[in-house]
């Protein structure tokens, strides 16, 4: 998740909200438990973050049968004044694509040439 710096502290570049939003952009049909696992947060924290993001207009939740599907609104602006005027869409597209490329480049763990565990 995060690496310690010289002073022994640990931090990440993105907040929990950022991690959750990137994961939803990457996988709009992700379950709360899956988002929590990737973001390193509890399911309860992810539920609260999703509610925050929806209330702020960054995403919309839609029920599709028993599943929830998310729509990210990339035209929304960043909330911090340091990024004033910048939309979240290009940022999310960059991070979501980077994660997708990384996942495609990694071979499945525990599978040999025969495609079965332990081969």
N, C-alpha and C positions, 0 to 999 in steps of 0.2 A: 504494500500500500504506500507507505511513506518511508523515507529514509531519514536517519538522524543526521543533523548537521554537526558542525564542529563543537557546538555548545551542548550537544546531547539532546536537543529538542527535536521533535518530529512534526512535520507539517506537509500539507499537499497544496498544490497550486489552485485547485478548485475546491469550493465548499461542497458540503453534502448536496445542496440544491443543484450545483453544477454537475456533480457526478450522476445524480438521478436524471437530470434533463438530458445529458449526453447518452445515457443508457436507453432512455425512452426514444430518443431520436434514432438510435442504432436499431432498436427492436420495439416497435410500437405495440406489439402484442405480448410483451414481457409481463410476467406475473410479479406481484410485489415481492415475493420471496426471491425471485431470480434477480430483480433489481437490487435488493438488499445484499445478496451475496456478492454481486459484482462491485457495488459501491462500498462494501464493508460497513454497512449500517444495519440497524435492527429493522425488522419489518414495520414496527410501530413508527420509527423515525421516517422511513420511506413513505408510509401512509400520510404522515403529517406534511412532509415535503411536497408530495403530489397534490395535496389539498391546497397548500400555499401557491404552488405553480398554477393550479387551475384558477384559484381566486384572483391571481395577478394577470390572468389571460395568456399565460405562456403555453398552456396546453388545454385540451378538451378531452374528457373521458366519455366513451360511448360503449354501451353494453352490446355485445355480439353473442347472443346465447348466454352461456355461463361465463364467458370471458369478457374482459375489459380491453378495449383497443384505445390507444392514445393518439391524438393528433397534436403535433407540436406546431406552434404558430411562429415560424421563423421571421416574420415581419416585426415582431416585438423588439423593442429597444432594450439594451442593457440597462440595469437599474442604477449603476454607479456613475457618478459624474465624470470619472476618468475615461469612461467609454461612451460619453455622450454622443448621440447621433448614430451609433453603431448598432446594427441589427444582429440578433442572435443567430439567424439562419446560417450565414457563412461559417461562423465559428463552430456551430453544431455539426454542420456538414463536414468540415475538416476533421473534427475529432471522431465523428461517427465513422467516416471513411477510413481513417487511420486504424481504428479498432477492428473494422471489418477486414482490412488488408492483413493486419497482424494475425487475426484468427485464421484466415485462409492460408497463411504462410506456415503456420505451426502444424506439423503432422499430429495425428491423433496419438495421445499418450497411451502406452501399454499395448500397442498393436505392432506386430512385426510385419514382414512382407506379405504373409498370408492373410492379414486383415483380422486375425483373431487374437484376443488377449493372450500374451505369453508366447506367441510365435516367434 
